[in-house]
Amino acid sequence: MSCLAMVCLSRHKVKDMNLRCRVALMTLPAPDISIRPGTPADSAAIGRILADGWRQAYSGFMPKSELGPRIDPDYRAREVGAWLSTQFDPNAELLLVAEQAGHVTGFLAARLGDRNDVGSAAQVTLLYVAPEHQGRGAGRQLLLEAAEWLKVHAPGPVSIGAFEQNPFRSFYEAIGGVVVKAVVVRVDAREWPVVVYLWPSPEALQEGIRA
Ligand SMILES: CC(C)(COP(=O)(O)OP(=O)(O)OC[C@H]1O[C@@H](n2cnc3c(N)ncnc32)[C@H](O)[C@@H]1OP(=O)(O)O)[C@@H](O)C(=O)NCCC(=O)NCCS
């Protein structure tokens, strides 16, 4: 979580254009994004977004051998399908999707607990927006809605882990997340540094997003 050859040719120009496009998009009123619970019928769309997200966010530092099937949309769709149809526990887990014009453009998963031992009541475990829909508010809206669920089911600190080298993790700092711990996560044979962000409560997460 490659187009690196192309990006390396003019990384700064592309980054600059990307930034300007996103700034322009963020100044527009929020487009018609709706948030709803995800279902097994969303597995293919979620699988595609997850595979694209790993390719986009992680191929700059994770070798192709580690990315492996994790950037294959079909593999991811099967993985998500199996999770949602056999393991998903609605009492302890949340799955939300963002939709625009009838298409799933992003998703978020959260679960109760304190996986990284940081004192959290729950953690957001997955947050991915399709690359072509980023910078339009879907990520923020997914988190705002997740916080509503967390207020009821896990009224306490909220954590989110991100690979230390993920170029997108500044998103969490921009919405008030504070790094409270560094851990490692194993992907196949290798361990990767992960930083854990914490918000004191779902309300604080919402305030950070709205600030
Ligand atoms: C991080 C992510 C979930 C944010 O969702 P989003 O819908 O793009 O975010 P929003 O439109 O609500 O908010 C915009 C913010 O996202 C971040 N962002 C969006 N696109 C970005 C890009 N191409 N590069 C860097 N940051 C980006 C910025 O912080 C931006 O804030 P800014 O416009 O004030 O600079 C999304 O960009 C994404 O899926 N990234 C790839 C996968 C990933 O890294 N997921 C997190 C795993 S821990």
The ligand as an ORCA input file, in Angstrom:
! r2SCAN-3c Opt
* xyz 0 1
  C      -5.601      9.515      2.783
  C      -6.982      9.432      2.075
  C      -7.808      8.334      2.702
  C      -7.675     10.779      2.248
  O      -8.940     10.706      1.599
  P      -9.398     11.915      0.627
  O     -10.798     11.681      0.241
  O      -8.394     12.077     -0.453
  O      -9.263     13.123      1.652
  P     -10.166     14.415      1.758
  O     -10.528     14.904      0.404
  O     -11.247     14.178      2.728
  O      -9.103     15.367      2.410
  C      -8.031     15.871      1.610
  C      -6.725     15.582      2.293
  O      -6.226     14.269      1.979
  C      -4.814     14.300      1.755
  N      -4.564     13.957      0.351
  C      -5.486     13.731     -0.612
  N      -4.899     13.420     -1.770
  C      -3.574     13.446     -1.536
  C      -2.429     13.229     -2.347
  N      -2.550     12.895     -3.647
  N      -1.211     13.323     -1.772
  C      -1.087     13.638     -0.457
  N      -2.136     13.868      0.363
  C      -3.356     13.774     -0.175
  C      -4.392     15.724      2.104
  O      -4.058     15.795      3.476
  C      -5.651     16.522      1.816
  O      -5.760     17.702      2.558
  P      -5.473     19.078      1.810
  O      -6.301     19.061      0.546
  O      -5.916     20.103      2.794
  O      -4.005     19.080      1.548
  C      -6.809      9.166      0.553
  O      -6.019     10.186     -0.015
  C      -6.230      7.805      0.234
  O      -6.973      6.839      0.080
  N      -4.888      7.705      0.091
  C      -4.238      6.472     -0.356
  C      -4.411      5.318      0.598
  C      -3.922      5.617      1.992
  O      -2.783      6.006      2.201
  N      -4.819      5.408      2.956
  C      -4.490      5.549      4.351
  C      -3.962      4.258      4.866
  S      -3.463      4.421      6.573
*
